Amino acid sequence: MTINTESLRTKSLHQAKLKLSKHRELGEQSHLNVFQVADLMDKIIHAGKEPEQDNSIFFSIGMN
């Protein structure tokens, strides 16, 4: 489960970087608004700062 979660985070981070890069290249011709750019930047800045969830709690509840 952790491998899939990590690959999704990595893919999401990579896509955010690509979108920002394209936005930078297009300049005023870009279709992104200020809020979308800010959201992408937040994703990049906070990518490594998200706490890991403890999935063992969900497993133990399901077994009871």
C-alpha positions as CSV (number, residue, x, y, z in Angstrom):
1,M,0.0,0.0,0.0
2,T,2.8,2.4,0.8
3,I,4.5,1.9,-2.6
4,N,1.3,2.8,-4.4
5,T,0.8,5.9,-2.2
6,E,4.4,7.0,-2.8
7,S,4.1,6.5,-6.5
8,L,0.9,8.6,-6.6
9,R,2.5,11.4,-4.6
10,T,5.5,11.3,-6.9
11,K,3.3,11.4,-10.0
12,S,1.2,14.2,-8.6
13,L,4.4,16.2,-7.7
14,H,5.8,15.6,-11.1
15,Q,2.6,16.8,-12.9
16,A,2.5,19.9,-10.7
17,K,6.0,20.8,-11.6
18,L,5.3,20.2,-15.3
19,K,2.2,22.5,-15.2
20,L,4.1,25.2,-13.5
21,S,7.0,24.9,-16.0
22,K,4.5,25.2,-18.9
23,H,2.8,28.2,-17.2
24,R,6.2,29.9,-16.8
25,E,6.9,29.3,-20.5
26,L,3.6,30.6,-21.8
27,G,3.5,33.7,-19.6
28,E,0.4,35.7,-20.2
29,Q,-0.9,33.1,-22.7
30,S,-1.3,30.5,-19.9
31,H,-4.8,29.3,-19.1
32,L,-4.0,28.9,-15.3
33,N,-5.3,31.6,-12.9
34,V,-3.5,32.8,-9.8
35,F,-5.4,30.4,-7.5
36,Q,-4.5,27.4,-9.6
37,V,-0.8,28.4,-9.7
38,A,-0.8,28.9,-5.9
39,D,-2.3,25.5,-5.4
40,L,0.3,23.9,-7.6
41,M,3.1,25.7,-5.7
42,D,1.6,24.5,-2.4
43,K,1.7,20.9,-3.6
44,I,5.3,21.2,-4.5
45,I,6.4,23.0,-1.3
46,H,4.4,20.7,1.0
47,A,5.1,17.5,-0.8
48,G,7.5,16.0,1.7
49,K,5.9,17.5,4.8
50,E,2.7,15.4,4.9
51,P,2.6,13.0,7.9
52,E,2.3,9.3,7.1
53,Q,-1.0,7.7,8.0
54,D,-1.0,4.7,10.3
55,N,-3.0,2.2,8.3
56,S,-2.6,-0.5,11.0
57,I,-5.5,1.0,12.9
58,F,-7.8,0.4,9.9
59,F,-6.6,-3.2,9.6
60,S,-7.2,-4.0,13.3
61,I,-10.7,-2.5,13.2
62,G,-11.6,-4.6,10.1
63,M,-10.4,-7.8,11.8
64,N,-12.7,-7.3,14.9
